[in-house]
């Protein structure tokens, strides 16, 4: 292969910029962050600062496998879905799977009418944040500004 940089590389059903460093390119995949990217690069022996487009095909196949199988190369506490409710397995979800599982979890909370589910239904903050002064909906309350009368304001009146 020549030393030219591949512009776009598809890993984890995501198009990644080949001109970026491997670490920051794979961090663009939903579910893979900087820490996970460092762990993957260390496991595979790839320089995290090397451009993604300069990796050879064999390294890209290994990188694709590692991104899809983070749960098998990382400890239990590192994955983003440890001890799944339905299967009991440790999983690390990426991309659309992550979005679907989060949505399914929220729907389950709503169905079970847990405190978090009720807060989700009402559109309120779920994780114990302050609501007295932030997160308000609707218009402002207080002094309303008077509307300017036509012809009374400064402007370039008919000179």
Buried (B, 14 or more C-beta within 10 A) or exposed (E): EEEEBBEEBEBBEBEBBBBBBBBBBBBBBBBBEEEBBBBBBEEBEBEBEBBBBBBEEEBBEBBBBBBBEBBEBBEEEBBBBBEEEEEEEBBBBBBEBBEEBEEEBBEEBBEEEEEBBBBBEEEEEBEEEEEEEEEEEEEEEEEEEEEEEEEEEEEEEEE
